[in-house]
C-alpha cells in the first residue's frame, strides 16, 4: 500500500487483536497482489499487456469496474482509471520538467474510459491503454478490511488506517470518539488537525509535495484526462468524512478535480470536509 | 468543467459504494460539540457555615485543539463563623461588624458571629491553543464578586512538549486584583470593639465611638502567582507531575470580622481588639502527583508541601482510587490528610499588660491544625454517553494548641474546638 497501515482496536483482548491483525494483513496483501500496477503477472498486468485481446475477469473486478464507471459518469469524465498513462510524460518531482504540447497530444488518444469494453465475464482494453486502480485501491482495501473486522468482532470498535485513509467499524464503548490527527498543509507550520471520529470513513486526497514548477506556474499533480494537463488552482489537499472510506476518497478526489471550486462542490454534497490550499 | 449534476453525485456514489462493498451505509464522522458540566454542591458545618454552590461549565474544541472553556459558579453562604474571641464562664456581648446591634454568646460557647451571609458569583473564561510545533498557550480571565469583595484576575501559560509528547514543561503566571469594602467599614488595626452597655448618653455618642474604630473607603490586595511544572509519562500506565509555585500578595490581608480577646491573669476577657495582619505574604509550594492505571481502575496520589513567610508550613496528602465496577459505573474512595503549623502572628488570645505584637490574629485557620477528608464518589455513564455522579464526604478539622499556656478559667474552656462538615455533590456531564 506504500504507506504505514495500522489497526486501532478498542479492546484489551490480545488474542482478538492478533486475530484481526492477521485477517487484515491477509486481505490487504490479497488486494495488493491482485490490483497493484507495480506488480508483474497479476490481473492488472495481464489486462494492461493484453494488446486488445479479451481478458477474463472475476466478480470482484467487475464490481470495481462498475464502480469506476459510476465515478467516470458522475464526474463527467474527469475521473478516469485509464488516465494513468499520462504519468509517463508528467513526472511530479518538483522540477520544471513540463512535457511538450506534442507529447501531450500524442498520449491523449490512449486515455478514455468509454473505449474500454467489459461485461461480467471479461474485459477488452485497446492496445496502448492502461488501467490503474491507484485512485481507489487503497480506500477499497480499507473498506474491505473494516468489513472483515466488523464481521469478526461486531462489538469491537476498530480503526483501519492505511496512510490516512480511514474507516471506523463502529462507535466505541461509552460513546467515546477516536481522535484522529491529520496533517495540515496550512502554511509551513506542521500543525495537526485533530478530528473526533465516532464511526464512518475518512479519506484525504492530494499531496503538497508533488508538483512541477515552471516560469512561476505551479502544476499540481491532479491531471485532467480530457486535456492531458494538470487541473489549475486545485486544492493541495482535501479531506472528506462520510459513511465509507472509498466514498470519502472519491469525493476528495472529485473535489480536487473541481479546481478552484472544490469547497463549493463539497458544500453542495453536504459532507464534512477540510480543504487546504 | 463543473459537475452539473452535483446534487446527484453523493447519492450515485453511495449506491455504487454499497454495490462495491456489499454493505449498507451508516453514520458519519462528527466534529466536536459543546461539553457541559453541571454540579450542585452542599457543604454543611455542624452549627456553623452552610454553603450551597451551583457550577455550570462549558467547553468546546473549535478544531485543531483550539479550546474555549467557561465556568459560572453561584454560591450562597449562611450561618455562623468563629470570631476569634475566647469562650468565657459568663455570657459575652459583642457588637455586630456593621455596628448595627449586638449578639450574645452563652457561657462556655465558642463565640460565633451568626450574621455571616453572602452570595458569590464567579465567572471564568479560558482559551487554549497550540502554537508553533509542540507548544501550547493558554490565557484566561477570572471575575469573582461577593457583596463586599471583588476579585479580578488574568492568567497566561505556555507549555512545550518534548520526547514525542512524553514530557511537558509548562510555566504560567496569574495576576489578581482584589478589592474589599466590608459592611460597617474596615476596623482600625488593634482598635477596641465598642460595645454599648449603657455607657453612651445617646445613639449618636455610640455611633461616634464606633466610627473611631473604622477606616473609611475600600482597600485592596494584589496577588502574583507563578507556576512551573513538568509532566512526565513514566510508562503506558503511569503519569507523574511536579510543580513549583510561588505566590506573593501585597495589600490588605486582615479579616475585618476577626477579633482577639485580651484576658487578665485569671483568663477573664477585659477587652476585644480587631486583628491586624502583615500587608505582605509570600508562599512557596511544591507538588508531586502520580496517576497509575491498572486493570482494576486508576489510582491518583499527590503530596504538596507549602511554606510561607508567616511561618505556616503545610503538608497535604491526597489519594483517590477509581475502581471500575462495570463498563459504565465506578466508585472512587477519597482520602485527604492536611497538617499545618501555626503562623507566627497567631495568638489564641492576648494577655493584658503585655506589649502588643506588631501583628496578631486569633483566626483558627492560621493556627496549628490537622484535617482530614474521607468520602467517595459514585459515577455512572449512561447509554447516551452522559455522566451522572454523586459524591459524599466527611471533613474534620482539629485545631491544636501550639504551646500556649492558658491562664485561669481558660484552662476549663475549649479554645481549640474541632469543626466537622458534610459535603454532598451531584454532578451531570453532557
Interface residues (C-beta under 8 A of the other chain):
Chain A: X12 X63 X64 X66 X67 X70 X71 X73 X74 X75 X76 X78 X140 X143 X144 X147 X168 X171 X173 X174 X175 X176 X177 X184 X189 X190 X191 X192 X193 X194 X195 X196 X197 X198 X199 X200 X201 X202 X224 X226 X241 X242 X243 X244 X246 X247 X250 X251 X254 X257 X258 X259 X261 X265 X268 X269 X270 X271 X272
Chain B: X1 X2 X3 X4 X5 X6 X7 X8 X9 X10 X12 X13 X14 X15 X16 X17 X19 X20 X21 X22 X23 X25 X26 X27 X28 X29 X30 X31 X32 X61 X63 X64 X65 X130 X132 X133 X295 X327 X328 X381 X384 X385
